Each structure stands twice: as structure tokens, then as C-alpha cells.
Amino acid sequence: EGNEPGDSAKITYNELLRKVCQFANVLRSQGVKKGDRVSIYMPMILELVVAMLACARIGALHSIVFAGFSADSLCERILDCGCSLLLT
């Protein structure tokens, strides 16, 4: 369900698995490996779920910062968790 009334999407488990595996491969190609920290700065969209599950799939720790936060708040969270990659 999206933020706007009537804004919704449906996805099957198989489609979700395909997207998660594909994005996990993108993360690996960027050098992300098990134990690395990744910050995710996105609104509540399907890609947020895919990114979160892709991190979990390869064993990377993820920290979700919702898109409504300011740049200073995002910076503090990035420094606190010591992330190696920011997904937007």
C-alpha cells in the first residue's frame, strides 16, 4: 500500500525473490560483503524492502533511515553505524 489512497502494487514471492537476488548481486559487485554496514535512506516503497532483504541475504547489516529525516540526521546515523555504503 502506498501513501496515496488507491496507490498499491502486488508482487509474488517469486518476483520478490528475483528482485532481492538481483540486488544482492549489485551489492556484491559494489564490494559489500558479510558483516559490512549499509545505510538505506528511502521512503516506504517496494525498493526499500528489496534493499533490506538483499542486505540480509548476503549478511550485511542494514540501518534504515526514513527519507523524511534531514541531511544532518542522516549524517549522524551514517557516522554512528560506520556504514560503508548509502542506498538512496
C-alpha positions as CSV (number, residue, x, y, z in Angstrom):
1,E,0.0,0.0,0.0
2,G,1.3,3.4,-0.9
3,N,0.9,6.7,0.8
4,E,-1.8,8.0,-1.5
5,P,-5.3,6.4,-1.5
6,G,-5.6,3.8,-4.2
7,D,-1.8,3.6,-4.7
8,S,-0.9,0.0,-4.3
9,A,1.1,-2.8,-6.0
10,K,1.1,-6.6,-5.9
11,I,4.1,-8.8,-6.1
12,T,4.5,-12.5,-5.9
13,Y,7.0,-14.2,-3.7
14,N,8.9,-15.4,-6.8
15,E,9.1,-11.9,-8.2
16,L,10.3,-10.6,-4.8
17,L,13.0,-13.3,-4.6
18,R,14.2,-12.5,-8.1
19,K,14.5,-8.8,-7.3
20,V,16.2,-9.5,-4.0
21,C,18.8,-11.8,-5.6
22,Q,19.4,-9.4,-8.4
23,F,20.0,-6.5,-6.0
24,A,22.2,-8.7,-3.7
25,N,24.4,-9.3,-6.8
26,V,24.6,-5.5,-7.3
27,L,25.6,-5.0,-3.7
28,R,28.3,-7.7,-4.1
29,S,29.6,-6.0,-7.3
30,Q,30.0,-2.8,-5.2
31,G,32.2,-4.7,-2.7
32,V,29.6,-5.2,0.0
33,K,30.2,-8.4,2.0
34,K,29.1,-10.2,5.1
35,G,29.5,-8.0,8.2
36,D,29.6,-4.7,6.3
37,R,27.2,-2.0,7.3
38,V,24.8,-0.4,4.8
39,S,22.5,2.6,5.4
40,I,19.3,2.8,3.5
41,Y,17.7,6.2,3.0
42,M,14.4,5.7,1.2
43,P,10.7,6.3,1.7
44,M,8.3,3.4,2.2
45,I,8.5,1.8,-1.2
46,L,9.0,-1.7,-2.6
47,E,12.7,-0.9,-3.3
48,L,13.2,-0.4,0.4
49,V,12.1,-3.9,1.2
50,V,14.2,-5.3,-1.6
51,A,17.3,-3.5,-0.4
52,M,16.7,-4.6,3.2
53,L,16.2,-8.2,2.2
54,A,19.2,-8.1,-0.2
55,C,21.4,-6.9,2.7
56,A,20.2,-9.7,4.9
57,R,20.7,-12.3,2.1
58,I,24.4,-11.5,1.8
59,G,24.9,-11.0,5.6
60,A,25.4,-7.2,5.6
61,L,23.9,-5.2,8.4
62,H,21.5,-2.6,7.4
63,S,20.3,0.6,9.1
64,I,17.1,2.2,7.7
65,V,16.8,5.9,7.8
66,F,13.4,7.1,6.6
67,A,13.5,9.7,3.8
68,G,11.8,12.4,6.0
69,F,14.9,12.9,8.1
70,S,17.2,15.9,7.4
71,A,20.7,15.6,5.9
72,D,22.3,16.3,9.3
73,S,20.3,13.5,10.9
74,L,21.3,11.2,8.1
75,C,24.9,12.2,8.5
76,E,24.9,11.4,12.2
77,R,23.3,8.0,11.7
78,I,25.9,7.1,9.0
79,L,28.8,8.1,11.3
80,D,27.3,6.3,14.3
81,C,26.9,3.0,12.5
82,G,30.1,3.3,10.4
83,C,28.4,2.3,7.2
84,S,30.4,1.5,4.0
85,L,27.5,2.2,1.6
86,L,24.5,4.5,1.4
87,L,21.5,3.4,-0.6
88,T,19.1,6.2,-1.7
